[in-house]
């Protein structure tokens, strides 16, 4: 498993060592041991144009996922890219009375599941399946001592 991080803008100062371990643990549980994942931590300044271009929503968002090009060889293991706005995560953490770390982990899980084809916007059923899997992954991370509730 390879989990690589890039940081830009407001994401430059967020520490990545714990998130890297957490990302690897998520991939292991999902039986994607050979997977390669790229995670970018950015600010609203970087996220807003991406959301406008790819989702036609001219506002910031918390997480975007970009699956690897399907024309790439299947044995490459490349899952794709997850982009997280640290600024938006910070606001959401405050609104939800969560720590920033918990919010970042939640967004990482959410982004990875999107890379694997889960999509809560398709239907109520898909949303329920995705939410259940997110909770199972979060519980697994808690059991492993990687995150605390």
N, C-alpha and C positions, 0 to 999 in steps of 0.2 A: 504494500500500500504506500502510495506517495501522496502526501497532502502538502501542496505548496501555497505560500501566501505572498500576496503583493499588497502594499499599503500606499494610499495616496490621499492627499487632502486631510480631512479630519480623521481619517483612518490610520494616519501615519504613526500615531502614538499608542494605538491599542496593542497590547502585548499578544503575541501569537503562539507562544510555546504551549500553553494549555489547550488552546483551540486546536492546535495541530494534533495533539494526543487524542482529544475528543473526536475530531474528524476521523482519525484512524480507527478508533473504537467503533464509531458508527458504521464505517465501511466493513469492518470485521463482522459485526452483528448481522449486517445485511448480506453477508457472504460475498463481498466484493473485495477479496483480499488482494487481487492483482490490479485493483482500480487505481487510476491516477485522477486526482482532483485538484483543481485550482480554485483558490478562494481569494477574492480581492476585498479589502476593507477600505471603504471610501467615505466621503462626506456627501452631503446633499448636493453640493456644487457638481460633483461627478455623477451622482445617481439620477438627478432630474433629467438631464439630456438623454440618458440611456432609457429611462422609462418613457420619455416622450417619443423617442425613435422606435423602440421595439414594442411598446404597449399602447402607444398613442394617448398617453396620459401625461399631460404637461405639469407634473408635480413629482415630488420625491416619493420614494417608496422604501420599504424596509429591506427587501431582498429580491434579487432577480437571479434566475437560473438560465444558463445557456448550455443545453446539451451539446456534446461533441458532434461534429459533422457525421451523419450516418454513412457517408461514403468512405470514412476512415476504416481501415482493417479492423474487424471485430476483435482480433487478438491484441490490439493496442492497449486496451484497458482504459482508455481515456474516457472519463465520464463527462467532463465538461467543466464549466465555470460557475461558481456561486459568487455573487457580488452582494455585499452587505453594507448598508449605510450605517455607520457607527452613530452619527447624529440622530437619525430616526430611531435607532435601537435605544439610544439614551432617553429620548422623549417617551417612547413606549414603555420602557422599564419604569420610568417615573409614574406614568399614568396607571400602570398595573401594580404598583408597589413591589416591583421585582428589582433584583440587582441587575446591573448592566451585563454581568457575566451570564446570568440565567437567560436574559433576552437574546444575547449573542448566540448562545447554544441553541435556543429555540429556533432562531433564524437559520442557523447552520443546518440543523435537522430538516427544517422545512425546505430549504434550498436543495439539499441532497435528494430528498424524496421527489422533488420536481424533476431533477435530472434523471431519475429512474422511472419517470412516466406517470407518477401520481399527480392528480390535478383536482384540487378542491373546487375549482370553478366550473367543472364539467357538469356535475350533478350533486344533489344532496347525498346520494349513496357514496360517490367518490369522496366527498368532503368528510363523511363519517369514517370511511376506510383510512383516509390520510390522517385524520385527527387521532384515531386509535393507534396507528403505527407511530405517530409522533410521541404519544404518551408512553408507549412501550419502550421506545428508544431512550426517552428521557429517564424513565424508571431504571433502565439498564445502566445508564451513566451514573445515576445516584447510587445504585448497588455497588458499582465499581469504585465509588468515592471520587469520581471525576467532577461531579457537580453536587451541590446541596440544594434542597428545596427551600 
